[in-house]
Amino acid sequence: MEQAMIGKFISACRKEKGLTQSNLGEAVGYDQSRVAKWESGKLEPNAETLKKLAVFFGVTSDYLIGLEDD
């Protein structure tokens, strides 16, 4: 999956919950700049981070990487 796509899914989930990048970073143990890099496609979250994000958002890791619709 293209990094930018993963970032778009993370951004969409974050915005759906009404969170800032800082809020999300705090919730999963990273700073705002790391979240910004994920969302811009400059950095891809590793497998463990994807798992944390999926649990936090209540979705699957496959959803975050674009392999599932729901």
Buried (B, 14 or more C-beta within 10 A) or exposed (E): EEBEEBBBBBBEBBEEEEBEBBEBBBBBEBEBEBBBBBBEBEBBBEEEBBBBBBEBBEBBBEBBBEEEEE
